[in-house]
Each structure stands twice: as C-alpha cells, then as structure tokens.
C-alpha cells in the first residue's frame, strides 16, 4: 500500500531558512549562501521521507516566500512597477514583489484560505503577458533525482491560481480573471513538457479552491483547464489535490470527471463528509489519495479509527488504488517533536509534529498492506487513552462558567455613540487621533534580555529593570513624535499569543515548534490541551508602569479569545467555540483588572477573527455568532468611559463587515494599505459605521518608508467615505518586525500627514 505527503515545512527544524533569508536581505550573506541553506534543507526533507518509506514524495513545495508567488514567477506575471524586462526571474524581482523595495510597494498579502499562512496575491489583467520565467519546478525535480529520490513535482493548479488572483490597479474590478486561462495554460504546458523530459512520472496540481462554494462557470473552468492540458499530460500520472474542507457535491462531480487526471486527493480530517461522496460513486481505475493524517494540528493520529476509515474506502476504490496521505501540506505544523526537550512526557506522548506524521502515514499504509506494526498501534492507543483520562485536561469550574455564558448576549449597557461621547470628555483627543497597533521593534538586545531571563542567566530584578528602560524609550519616542494614544511597545513579549498562553492554564509550549506565517516570519503556536483559566493578572503591571511614564493615554494591550484560539494548536476533543468561551472569560478578568488599575484605553486584538471563518458558507453564520459573542464577553463589564479598541489584519473583511460592527468595539484599527484600500469600498457602497475606525495608512510588512504626501492622500480617500470624527490614523499592524531606522521616519511622516490634514480641515479646504 502506497503513502504520500502533500507538502512539508520549509523553514527547517530550527528556522535555518528564516535566518538565511534575513541575512541575505540584510546583505550579510550572498545569494549562493542562501541557496546552499535551501538546498541542504530540501535534501534533508527528501531523504527523511524516503527513509521513512514514503512512496510519493513532493518536490517544488519549497518557497523562499510562498508557493503562489513562486507560481507568479513561473508564469512571468510580474507587475510592471518592478521593472522586470524578461529572462529567468531572480531574487531581486522575486523579493521586491513579496516585500517591496525602496521605490515601490509590495504586492498585497492575504491569508491562505482559513490558515495563519499568507500568500502574495497575483495582480493580473487583460494585458498581462505570461511567459515561462522560473524553472524552479523542474530544477528541484532534477535536484531530488540526483540524490536518488524520485518525487512528484507540485504546482499550484491553474484555476486555483486565477481564482486567488485580483485585477491589477487600473483594471476594471469586474474583469473576469478566468478569461486568462488559455494564456496561463500555455505556460503550464511548457512546464509539464519540461518535467516529462526530466523523467517525472507523476505531477501534482493543488486545486484547493474546489472546496469552496463555486458558481457553475468557475467549476467549468476546471474542466476547460484540464481538457486543454490533457494532451500535454499524456503519459503522466496526474494527481489533483484538494484540502481544508469537504468537497461540495457538484465540485466532487467536476473533480472526478476531469480529463487526463489519474488521482484525486481529499482532506478526510476537515472534510470527513467527503467519504459519503466517495462511497456514493468513485471512478473506476482511478487513485484516491486519502488524507487521514491531520496536516494542520499536532495531535497524534487515532490510528485505529483511521484504519477503519481506510478499510471502508479500500472496498470502494480497490486495494491497489488507495494511497494513504496527509490531509494537506504539513507546512502548517511544527517540524519535529524530537527537538522538544522541555515538554513533559505525558503531553509529548499526545503529539505528532510533521516528522511524526510522516511515520504515521507510512504505518497506516503498511497496516493496510497487511504489515501492521502492533507495538506502534498499541503505543498510539495508550497515548490516546492517557489524554482522554488525564485530570490536567478538565476543570469543572471553568466548564460550568463557560456553559453559563450561553444565556446572555453580553452587550455593553449603552450604544457606541453615547460611549464615544463619554470617552472624548475624558480623553480629550484631537480630531484624527494618532496611535500605533501595539508592538515596537524587537531589537537584538531586547531579545537577548528575554532569552537570558528565560535561561536564568539574569535575575527577575535585572529583567524588570531592562524591560522598564525599554518601555521608557518607547514612550519617550512616541511623545517626541507627538502620537496621541501611546503603547508600551510590548518589550516583554516575543509573540502576542505565546505571551498570554504562558500565563493561562490549559496551555503547553514548545522550544522549536515554529510554523511559517509568511516570508521569514515564523510563529510558535501554543498548544491548548485542557480547560483554560487565568490564575493571576497578566499585563496589569507593565501597562500601569507605562502609564506612569506619561500623561497621554496608554493602551492596555491584550490578544482576543478568537485570535488566541486561531493562532494556537487547539484541542480537538471539544468544540472550538467551547474553548473560545473559556479564553474569553480569562481575558474578561484581565480587562476589568486593567480598568481598575486606571487604564482607560484597552485594545483587544482580534487579528485572526476573519481567518477562522469556515470556507463553506453554510457554516459561516454559526462561527461568526460565537466568535463575535466571545469578543463582547471580554469587555461587557467596563464603564462607558473605558475605550475598547480591537485590531484586525491581512484578510478580506468586506464580507463580514456587519459582524465586525456587531462586535461593538469603540474603535477598530484594520489593515487597509496593502490591499489597495478594498476596505473603503464597503463604506463607498453605503455601509454606515458609527464607531471609531483606523484603516491602516501604511504597510508595516515592507521596509519601504511611505512619504508624507502618500499618507495624506490615503487619508483624504478615507475622509471621502468616513466621518471626520470617527477616523483614526495608524499603521496597518504592529511594528515588531521592523527596524527603528524604518519605524522612526515612517511614524514621523504619518504624524506630519495627520497634522497637514488637520490644518486643511481647520481652514475648510
């Protein structure tokens, strides 16, 4: 019985690629140095899978930024502003598209479906010229082959690529991107011919958009695309891979009827209902790549249950046509449990990172082939039983408190207009108040202090002194810049979710459980294994310390319950909504303690609320109901004069704007600049928003420093659709990934632009 891995983490077990990228960007190392690190990582991954017994090993899943940007490079679909004149696309053009450069901004970045991974959105139009401009897919196939590993080259499917794209600036927003399919397919044909010539016998097209609710003409595009490709694909085995949700019945029919396609990959973890479609009819002679091992969470697989599922599918598709696979790429999990030296043995026994999932896939394939490893299955069963019965998982008081929440809507006593009036009397802010989102640059010195404190190399007293000094610097800088509502810069936090999880019960933490978010940015999601509560205050000391350093309002900075949920590895033994309500109660306690300590502005970030929206429309209303409710729980008990902010970033918000309004925050700051100000279209279309709102005026994920005039122009666009008295001025997101040499001039320009617009408003221009 055969085994398959959809994709694998790229950063390396200890973030080797991250450090190589950042060294290259900082001009401390060469392109050859970067390529050497990447090649070593790829070789290690391929050899690891081969030695584990995996038959179908993927190649071309590696990326220096993301796989969609790789596809844009492959197609030569470079926006004109980057000055590319043809030839093989190199690092300068590639990274300019992803990060921007000194003269032009980056392309838009958004979330990859409902994950915390991001991709660079292609910008296309009727005049886009497509040309085979990156030979990465065939080069990596040859690279693996030279190491003695025959791989399946993986390409983002042509229809998914177009459906994830957007009309370029200046192109009619209603332009149908699918009309570009014949031009795109022409390049894919060249790539396929190259791969065939190199000796590839299989090719994998990732078409995850098939799990969405697609209109008939979009489904027809898949048939058209693979019909056009069929002659080029002749002689190859072709796998079309889907993931992240159930496949709708009409999409399943389209998928399983695609011409020239040999095999179909499905997610049977988040798409368990797809099993019924398969049992209702599967094309004879085709392969089913059954994704039974979870590619998005870190819990050990229930091998016995998976084997039962596989046995049932075997009866439908045939023994020789069933392939055991992961539910999606393992990109979304941590790399290897062997690197975790501080997790206790009980919790560790409950987990499986990417390397362990590779072993699980092969163990299931062997069991199907009659070579079951009884000791491995027995150990797995014991670990599952341990988790189910462990007293550390359950807290009856927490469960009772969370259950009691369901009887109330949890809304503040007065409406937002009344609250904003009360807050303005207390805060006395100018028109167009300026603020930042929370974090300031995380300098090497600051990281050293936190690292030494965790390693017990400096005392708590020394640590507190160092962090206070950093806060003082950040406060003084903001006052010098003349920012109106300040932040303390979060110097005590390496990561916004990890910081809170470390202080909440029911969480566990890894040493090297890093997961790529975008580019070189990695996060280390905490593991929620049990019921959640707050043993003691988490941020009150630092916020109070910062407020004592200034007379200006100082924001208390918290992460909201839905974002903590969506940016963690979440327990899978109870509904996600139950875990969220538990976290909401813990954050509610913190909010009320901050208010008692004299903090009058409290930001509860829900950066990931949109990210968790189910991909299928039928499930979205239920999710939004409990997610928005959880946010309201956190601040239902505060006074009218306490101003509640929230923040959201890097997703599409227009379709959930009414749920955002229903959150009933006093002020929302929201990403806007990198997405071509799509957010403003909601207000142009007539949506009325009465709370404070700060659409980001510049992109913090690029090193580019926006000029004052550009920011002022962006603010004028906002004022064309928003009332002056509700508009706030702020960057798109937190500043932790930037350098002070970038932050200082960018914020200086932001404040200068604000004062320019204030003067214009005062003079009636």
C-alpha positions in Angstrom: 0.0 0.0 0.0 1.4 3.4 -1.0 1.9 6.5 1.1 2.0 10.2 0.2 2.8 13.6 1.8 1.1 16.7 0.3 3.8 19.1 1.3 6.4 19.7 4.1 7.6 22.6 6.3 10.3 24.7 4.7 11.9 26.7 7.5 13.9 23.8 8.9 13.7 22.3 12.4 15.4 25.3 13.9 14.4 28.0 11.4 17.5 27.7 9.4 15.9 29.2 6.3 14.5 32.2 8.3 18.0 33.2 9.4 19.4 32.6 5.9 16.7 34.8 4.4 17.2 37.6 6.8 21.0 37.5 6.5 20.6 37.8 2.7 18.1 40.7 3.0 20.5 42.5 5.3 23.3 42.0 2.8 25.3 40.0 5.3 25.4 36.9 3.0 25.2 36.1 -0.7 22.6 34.6 -2.9 24.8 31.5 -3.1 24.8 31.2 0.7 21.0 31.4 0.8 20.7 28.8 -2.0 23.1 26.5 -0.2 21.0 26.6 3.0 17.8 25.9 1.0 19.4 23.0 -0.9 20.6 21.4 2.3 17.1 21.7 3.8 15.4 20.2 0.7 17.9 17.3 0.6 17.3 16.6 4.3 13.5 16.6 3.8 13.5 14.3 0.7 15.9 11.8 2.3 13.9 11.8 5.5 10.7 10.9 3.7 12.4 8.3 1.5 13.9 6.6 4.6 10.5 6.6 6.3 9.1 4.6 3.4 7.0 7.3 1.7 6.4 6.4 -1.9 5.0 9.7 -3.3 7.4 12.4 -2.1 6.6 16.0 -3.1 9.1 18.4 -4.7 8.6 22.1 -5.6 6.8 22.7 -2.3 9.8 24.7 -1.2 9.5 28.5 -1.4 11.6 31.5 -0.4 8.4 33.4 0.3 5.3 31.4 -0.7 4.1 29.0 -3.4 1.7 31.4 -5.0 4.5 33.9 -5.5 6.5 31.0 -6.9 3.7 30.5 -9.5 3.6 34.1 -10.4 7.3 33.9 -11.1 6.9 30.7 -13.1 4.2 32.5 -15.2 6.3 35.6 -15.6 3.2 37.6 -14.3 5.3 40.4 -12.8 3.5 43.7 -12.3 5.2 46.4 -14.5 6.2 48.6 -11.5 9.0 46.1 -10.6 10.9 46.8 -13.9 11.4 43.2 -14.9 12.4 43.0 -18.5 12.4 39.3 -19.1 14.6 36.3 -18.6 14.7 34.0 -15.5 13.3 35.8 -12.5 15.9 36.3 -9.9 15.9 37.2 -6.2 15.7 41.0 -6.8 12.4 40.8 -8.6 11.0 38.0 -6.6 11.6 39.6 -3.2 10.5 43.0 -4.5 7.1 41.5 -5.3 6.9 40.0 -1.8 8.5 42.7 0.3 8.6 45.8 -1.8 11.8 47.9 -2.2 12.9 51.4 -1.6 10.9 52.8 -4.5 7.8 50.6 -5.0 5.5 48.8 -2.5 5.0 45.1 -2.2 2.1 43.2 -3.7 -0.9 42.6 -1.5 -0.6 39.8 1.1 -3.5 37.8 2.5 -4.3 34.6 4.3 -4.1 31.2 2.6 -7.7 30.1 3.0 -8.5 29.7 6.7 -4.9 29.3 7.9 -2.4 31.7 9.5 -0.2 31.2 6.5 -0.1 34.1 4.0 0.5 34.4 0.3 1.2 37.2 -2.2 -1.9 38.0 -4.3 -1.2 38.0 -8.1 -2.2 41.2 -9.9 -3.5 40.4 -13.4 -5.3 42.0 -16.3 -6.2 41.6 -19.9 -2.7 42.9 -20.9 -0.7 40.6 -18.6 1.9 38.8 -20.6 2.6 35.3 -19.4 5.9 33.6 -20.1 7.8 30.7 -18.6 10.1 32.7 -16.4 11.1 30.4 -13.5 12.3 26.8 -14.0 12.2 26.1 -10.2 9.8 23.1 -10.5 12.0 21.2 -13.0 15.2 22.2 -11.3 14.0 20.9 -7.9 12.8 17.7 -9.5 16.3 17.2 -11.1 17.9 18.1 -7.8 16.0 15.4 -5.9 16.6 12.9 -8.6 20.3 13.5 -8.4 20.0 12.5 -4.7 18.3 9.2 -5.7 14.8 10.4 -4.8 12.1 10.3 -7.4 9.5 12.9 -6.5 6.1 14.3 -7.5 6.6 17.9 -8.6 3.8 20.0 -7.1 2.3 23.0 -8.9 -0.5 25.4 -7.7 -3.3 24.5 -10.1 -4.0 26.9 -12.9 -7.6 27.5 -11.9 -6.8 28.0 -8.2 -4.1 30.4 -9.2 -6.5 32.6 -11.1 -9.3 32.4 -8.5 -6.8 33.6 -5.9 -5.7 36.5 -8.1 -7.1 40.0 -8.3 -7.5 42.6 -11.1 -4.4 44.8 -11.2 -4.6 48.5 -10.5 -6.3 50.3 -13.4 -8.1 47.1 -14.5 -11.9 47.1 -14.2 -12.7 45.3 -10.9 -15.3 43.2 -12.7 -12.7 41.8 -15.1 -13.1 38.0 -15.2 -9.7 36.6 -14.4 -10.7 33.2 -15.7 -10.6 34.6 -19.3 -6.8 34.5 -18.9 -6.9 30.7 -18.5 -5.8 29.9 -22.1 -2.7 32.1 -21.7 -1.9 30.6 -18.3 -2.4 27.0 -19.6 0.1 27.7 -22.4 2.9 28.2 -19.8 1.7 25.2 -17.7 2.1 23.1 -20.9 5.7 24.2 -21.2 6.3 23.3 -17.5 4.7 19.9 -17.9 6.8 19.1 -21.0 9.9 20.2 -19.1 9.0 17.8 -16.2 8.3 14.9 -18.6 11.6 15.4 -20.3 13.3 15.4 -16.9 11.8 12.0 -16.2 8.8 12.8 -14.0 6.1 10.1 -14.0 3.7 11.9 -11.6 2.7 15.5 -11.2 0.5 17.1 -8.5 -1.8 20.1 -9.1 -3.0 21.7 -5.9 -6.6 22.9 -6.5 -7.9 23.7 -3.0 -10.4 26.2 -4.3 -12.6 23.2 -5.3 -13.7 23.0 -1.6 -15.3 26.5 -1.9 -18.8 27.3 -2.9 -18.1 27.9 -6.5 -20.5 29.1 -9.2 -21.0 26.8 -12.2 -18.8 28.9 -14.6 -15.9 28.6 -12.1 -16.4 24.8 -11.9 -16.5 24.7 -15.7 -13.1 26.4 -15.7 -11.5 23.3 -14.1 -12.9 21.1 -16.9 -11.7 23.5 -19.5 -8.3 23.8 -18.0 -7.6 20.1 -17.7 -9.1 19.4 -21.1 -6.7 21.9 -22.6 -3.8 20.3 -20.6 -4.8 16.7 -21.4 -2.6 16.2 -24.4 0.5 17.6 -22.6 -0.3 15.4 -19.6 -0.5 12.2 -21.7 2.0 9.7 -20.3 2.0 11.2 -16.8 0.1 10.2 -13.8 -1.8 13.3 -12.6 -2.9 14.0 -9.1 -5.3 16.8 -8.4 -5.1 17.6 -4.7 -7.8 19.4 -2.6 -7.8 20.2 1.1 -9.1 22.2 4.1 -12.8 21.3 3.8 -15.5 18.9 2.4 -15.8 19.0 -1.3 -19.3 20.1 -2.4 -21.2 17.5 -4.4 -21.1 19.5 -7.6 -17.4 20.1 -7.2 -16.8 16.4 -6.5 -18.5 15.5 -9.7 -16.3 18.0 -11.6 -13.2 16.8 -9.9 -13.7 13.1 -10.5 -14.6 13.8 -14.2 -11.5 15.9 -15.1 -9.9 14.6 -18.3 -6.4 13.3 -18.1 -6.4 13.1 -14.3 -5.3 9.8 -12.7 -5.8 10.5 -9.0 -7.7 12.7 -6.6 -6.6 13.9 -3.2 -9.1 14.7 -0.5 -8.9 16.0 3.1 -10.7 13.5 5.3 -10.0 15.4 8.5 -11.7 18.7 7.9 -13.7 17.1 5.1 -14.9 13.9 6.6 -18.3 14.2 4.8 -16.4 13.6 1.5 -16.3 10.0 2.5 -20.0 9.7 1.8 -19.5 11.2 -1.7 -16.7 8.7 -2.4 -18.8 5.8 -1.2 -21.7 7.1 -3.4 -19.5 6.7 -6.5 -15.8 6.8 -7.4 -14.5 6.5 -11.0 -13.2 3.0 -11.8 -9.4 2.7 -12.2 -8.6 6.0 -10.5 -6.4 6.5 -7.4 -7.7 8.0 -4.2 -5.2 9.8 -2.1 -6.9 9.7 1.3 -5.8 12.5 3.7 -6.5 10.9 7.0 -3.5 12.3 8.9 -4.1 15.9 10.0 -1.8 18.3 8.4 -3.0 21.3 10.4 -2.8 20.2 14.0 -0.3 18.5 16.2 -2.3 15.7 17.9 -1.3 12.1 17.4 -3.5 10.4 14.8 -6.1 7.9 16.1 -4.5 5.1 14.0 -7.3 2.6 14.7 -10.0 4.9 13.6 -8.1 6.0 10.5 -7.5 2.3 9.6 -11.3 1.7 9.8 -11.9 4.6 7.5 -9.3 3.4 5.1 -10.6 -0.2 5.1 -14.0 1.2 4.2 -12.6 3.2 1.3 -10.5 0.3 0.1 -13.7 -1.6 -0.5 -14.9 1.2 -2.8 -11.7 2.2 -4.8 -9.8 -1.0 -4.7 -6.7 -2.1 -2.7 -4.2 -1.1 -5.3 -5.8 2.3 -5.9 -5.8 3.6 -2.3 -2.9 5.8 -1.2 -2.6 7.0 2.5 -1.9 10.7 2.7 -1.9 13.8 4.9 -5.0 16.0 4.9 -3.0 18.9 3.5 0.6 20.1 3.4 2.5 19.7 6.7 3.6 23.3 6.3 1.0 24.2 8.9 2.5 22.0 11.7 5.7 22.2 13.7 8.7 20.2 12.2 9.9 17.5 14.6 8.9 16.5 18.1 12.4 15.2 18.8 13.6 18.8 19.2 11.2 19.4 22.1 13.3 19.0 25.3 11.0 20.8 27.7 7.6 19.2 27.1 6.7 16.7 29.8 6.5 13.2 28.7 2.7 12.8 29.1 1.8 15.7 26.9 4.6 14.8 24.4 3.0 11.4 24.0 -0.2 13.0 22.8 1.5 14.9 19.9 2.8 14.3 16.4 4.7 17.0 14.5 5.5 16.8 10.8 8.2 14.2 11.1 6.0 12.0 13.3 3.1 12.4 10.9 5.3 11.1 8.1 5.8 8.0 10.2 2.0 7.7 10.9 1.2 7.9 7.2 3.6 5.1 6.5 2.4 3.0 9.5 -1.2 3.2 8.1 -0.1 2.3 4.6 1.8 -0.8 6.0 -1.1 -1.8 8.1 -3.4 -1.7 5.0 -0.8 -3.9 3.2 -1.0 -6.5 6.0 2.1 -5.4 7.7 0.7 -3.8 10.8 3.1 -2.7 13.5 1.2 -3.9 16.5 3.6 -2.3 19.0 3.3 1.1 17.3 -0.5 0.9 17.2 -0.6 -0.2 20.8 1.5 2.7 21.9 -0.7 5.1 20.0 -3.9 3.7 21.7 -2.2 4.1 25.1 -1.4 7.7 24.4 -4.9 8.5 23.3 -6.3 6.9 26.4 -3.9 8.8 28.6 -5.1 12.1 27.1 -8.7 11.2 27.4 -8.5 10.4 31.1 -5.8 12.9 32.3 -7.0 15.1 35.2 -5.0 18.0 33.8 -7.3 18.3 30.8 -10.6 19.0 32.7 -11.5 21.9 35.1 -15.2 21.5 36.1 -15.4 25.1 37.4 -14.2 26.5 34.1 -16.6 24.3 32.2 -19.5 25.4 34.4 -18.6 29.1 34.0 -18.4 28.8 30.2 -21.7 26.9 30.0 -23.4 29.7 31.9 -22.5 32.2 29.2 -25.0 30.9 26.7 -27.9 32.6 28.4 -26.9 36.1 27.6 -26.0 38.3 24.6 -23.3 40.1 26.6 -23.6 43.7 25.3 -22.5 46.9 27.0 -25.3 48.8 28.5 -25.1 51.9 26.2 -24.7 52.3 22.5 -21.3 53.2 20.9 -22.3 56.8 20.2 -23.0 57.5 23.8 -19.8 55.8 24.9 -17.7 57.7 22.4 -19.0 61.0 23.8 -18.2 60.0 27.3 -14.7 58.8 26.3 -13.9 62.0 24.4 -14.8 64.1 27.5 -12.3 62.0 29.5 -9.5 61.6 26.9 -9.8 65.0 25.1 -8.2 63.7 21.9 -7.7 65.8 18.8 -9.5 65.2 15.5 -7.9 62.3 13.6 -6.2 60.9 16.7 -2.9 59.0 16.0 -1.8 55.7 17.5 0.1 52.5 16.7 -1.1 49.0 16.9 1.0 47.8 19.8 4.4 46.4 19.3 7.6 48.3 18.6 10.8 46.9 17.0 12.2 43.8 18.7 15.9 44.6 18.8 18.6 42.0 19.2 19.4 43.5 22.6 15.8 43.1 23.7 15.7 39.5 22.5 18.9 38.8 24.4 17.4 40.1 27.7 14.3 37.9 27.3 16.4 34.9 26.3 18.8 35.3 29.3 15.9 35.8 31.7 14.3 32.6 30.5 17.6 30.8 30.9 18.0 32.1 34.4 21.1 34.0 33.4 19.8 37.3 34.8 17.6 37.8 37.9 14.0 38.9 37.8 15.0 42.3 39.2 17.5 42.8 36.4 14.9 41.7 33.8 12.3 44.1 35.1 14.8 46.9 35.1 15.8 46.3 31.5 12.2 46.0 30.3 11.2 49.2 32.1 14.0 51.0 30.4 12.8 49.8 27.0 9.3 50.9 27.8 10.6 54.3 28.8 12.4 54.7 25.5 9.3 53.7 23.5 7.1 56.1 25.5 9.6 59.0 25.0 9.9 58.3 21.3 6.1 58.4 20.9 5.9 61.6 22.8 8.6 63.1 20.7 6.8 62.0 17.6 3.6 63.6 19.1 1.5 60.5 18.9 -1.8 60.9 20.7 -2.6 57.4 22.2 0.5 55.5 23.2 1.5 51.9 23.5 4.2 50.4 25.7 5.8 48.6 22.8 5.4 45.1 24.2 9.1 44.5 25.0 8.2 41.7 27.4 6.5 39.7 24.6 8.2 37.6 22.0 4.8 36.6 20.5 1.3 38.0 21.3 -0.4 34.6 21.6 2.5 32.8 23.2 2.8 35.5 25.9 -0.8 35.1 27.1 -0.7 31.3 26.7 2.3 31.1 29.1 0.2 32.7 31.8 -3.1 30.8 31.2 -3.8 27.3 32.5 -4.5 24.6 29.9 -1.6 25.6 27.6 1.7 23.9 26.8 4.7 25.4 25.0 7.4 24.2 22.7 11.0 25.1 22.3 11.2 24.7 18.5 7.6 24.3 17.4 7.9 27.0 14.8 5.5 27.4 11.9 5.9 29.7 8.9 3.4 32.6 8.7 4.9 34.5 5.7 8.3 35.1 4.2 10.8 34.6 7.0 8.2 35.3 9.7 7.7 32.3 12.0 5.3 31.8 14.9 5.4 29.3 17.7 1.8 28.4 18.4 1.0 27.3 21.9 -0.8 24.0 22.5 -4.2 24.2 24.1 -4.6 20.8 25.7 -7.1 21.5 28.6 -9.6 23.8 30.0 -8.4 27.5 30.1 -8.4 29.9 33.1 -6.4 32.9 34.3 -4.5 32.2 37.6 -3.4 35.8 38.0 -3.2 39.2 36.2 -1.0 39.0 33.0 -0.4 42.6 31.8 -1.5 45.0 34.5 2.0 45.6 35.9 3.5 46.5 32.6 0.6 48.7 31.4 0.5 50.5 34.7 4.2 51.0 34.6 3.9 52.5 31.1 1.0 54.7 32.0 3.0 56.2 35.0 5.6 57.4 32.5 3.2 59.7 30.5 0.2 61.9 30.8 -1.1 60.7 27.5 -3.5 57.8 27.3 -1.6 54.4 27.3 -3.3 51.5 25.7 -3.5 48.2 27.6 -2.7 45.5 25.0 -4.4 42.2 25.0 -5.0 39.4 22.5 -8.6 38.4 22.0 -10.1 35.0 22.6 -10.7 34.1 18.9 -7.2 35.1 17.9 -5.6 33.1 20.7 -7.7 30.2 19.5 -6.9 30.5 15.8 -3.2 31.1 16.4 -2.8 28.1 18.7 -2.8 24.3 18.2 -6.3 23.7 19.6 -7.6 20.7 21.5 -9.8 18.6 19.2 -11.8 16.8 21.9 -14.4 19.6 22.3 -16.0 22.2 20.0 -13.7 25.2 19.3 -16.5 27.5 20.5 -16.3 26.0 24.0 -12.5 26.6 24.2 -13.1 30.2 22.9 -15.6 31.0 25.6 -13.2 29.8 28.3 -10.5 32.1 26.9 -13.0 34.9 26.7 -13.7 34.6 30.4 -9.9 34.8 31.2 -9.5 37.9 29.1 -12.6 39.5 30.7 -10.9 39.2 34.1 -7.8 40.9 32.7 -9.8 43.7 31.1 -11.5 44.5 34.3 -8.2 44.5 36.2 -6.7 46.9 33.7 -9.6 49.2 34.2 -9.3 49.1 37.9 -5.6 50.0 37.5 -6.5 53.2 35.7 -6.0 52.1 32.1 -8.7 54.0 30.1 -7.9 52.6 26.6 -7.8 48.8 26.2 -7.0 47.1 22.9 -8.2 43.5 22.5 -6.7 42.3 19.2 -8.8 40.0 17.1 -6.4 39.9 14.2 -7.4 36.4 13.3 -11.2 36.6 13.6 -11.7 36.6 9.8 -9.1 33.9 9.4 -11.2 31.3 11.2 -14.2 31.9 9.0 -15.3 28.5 7.6 -14.7 28.1 3.9 -18.2 26.9 3.2 -20.9 29.5 3.5 -23.3 27.2 5.3 -21.1 27.1 8.4 -20.1 30.8 8.5 -23.1 32.3 10.4 -22.6 29.9 13.3 -18.9 30.7 13.6 -19.4 34.4 13.4 -22.1 34.2 16.1 -19.9 32.6 18.7 -16.7 34.4 17.7 -18.3 37.8 17.9 -20.1 36.9 21.1 -16.8 35.8 22.7 -15.3 39.2 21.9 -18.2 41.0 23.5 -17.9 38.8 26.7 -14.3 40.2 27.2 -15.4 43.8 27.7 -19.1 43.7 28.7 -18.4 44.8 32.3 -16.3 48.0 31.7 -17.5 51.6 32.2 -18.7 53.8 29.3 -15.5 56.0 29.7 -13.2 53.0 29.1 -12.5 52.9 25.4 -12.3 49.4 23.9 -10.2 49.0 20.7 -9.7 46.0 18.5 -7.4 45.2 15.6 -7.7 43.1 12.5 -5.2 42.5 9.7 -4.4 40.7 6.4 -7.7 39.1 5.5 -10.7 40.0 3.4 -13.1 41.9 5.7 -15.8 43.3 3.4 -18.0 40.1 3.6 -18.1 40.2 7.4 -18.4 44.0 8.0 -21.7 43.6 9.7 -20.3 41.1 12.1 -17.4 43.5 12.8 -19.9 46.2 13.6 -21.7 43.7 15.9 -18.5 43.2 17.9 -19.5 46.7 19.4 -15.9 47.9 19.9 -15.4 51.6 20.4 -12.6 51.7 17.9 -11.3 49.3 15.3 -7.9 49.5 13.6 -7.8 47.4 10.5 -5.3 46.6 7.7 -6.0 48.6 4.6 -3.0 50.0 2.7 -1.5 46.8 1.3 -4.9 45.5 0.0 -5.4 48.5 -2.3 -7.8 50.1 0.2 -10.5 47.4 -0.6 -11.9 48.0 2.9 -13.0 51.5 1.9 -15.3 50.1 -0.9 -17.6 48.9 1.9 -18.2 52.4 3.0 -18.5 53.7 -0.5 -21.2 51.1 -1.0 -23.2 52.7 1.8 -22.4 50.7 4.9 -22.7 53.0 7.9 -20.1 52.7 10.7 -20.6 54.7 13.8 -17.6 53.6 15.9 -14.1 54.9 15.6 -12.1 53.3 12.8 -8.5 53.4 11.8 -7.8 51.9 8.4 -4.0 51.4 8.2 -2.3 54.3 6.4 0.9 52.4 5.6 2.2 48.8 5.2 4.5 47.7 8.0 5.4 44.4 6.4 7.6 46.2 3.9 10.8 48.0 4.7 9.7 50.9 2.5 9.2 54.3 4.2 6.0 56.0 2.9 6.3 59.7 2.1 4.1 62.2 3.9 2.2 63.1 0.7 1.3 59.4 0.1 -0.1 59.0 3.6 -2.0 62.3 3.3 -3.5 61.2 0.0 -4.6 57.9 1.6 -6.2 59.8 4.5 -8.2 62.0 2.1 -9.5 58.9 0.4 -10.7 57.7 3.8 -12.3 61.0 4.6 -14.3 60.8 1.4 -16.3 57.9 2.8 -15.8 58.2 6.6 -16.9 60.9 9.1 -14.0 63.1 10.4 -15.0 62.5 14.0 -14.6 58.7 13.8 -11.3 58.4 11.8 -8.1 57.3 13.5 -4.7 57.3 12.0 -2.4 54.3 12.4 -0.1 51.8 10.6 -1.6 48.6 9.2 -0.2 46.4 12.0 2.4 46.1 14.8 6.0 47.3 14.3 7.9 44.4 15.9 9.3 43.1 12.6 10.7 46.5 11.5 13.9 48.3 12.5 13.9 51.7 14.2 15.6 53.2 11.2 12.4 52.4 9.3 9.9 53.0 12.1 11.0 56.5 13.1 10.8 58.1 9.7 7.6 56.3 8.8 5.8 57.4 12.0 7.2 60.9 11.6 5.6 61.1 8.2 2.4 59.6 9.5 2.1 62.3 12.1 3.1 65.0 9.7 0.4 63.9 7.2 -2.1 63.9 10.0 -1.2 67.5 11.0 -1.4 68.5 7.4 -4.9 67.1 7.0 -6.0 68.6 10.4 -4.9 72.0 9.1 -6.8 71.6 5.9 -9.9 70.6 7.8 -9.5 73.6 10.2 -9.1 76.0 7.2 -12.1 74.5 5.5 -10.2 73.3 2.4 
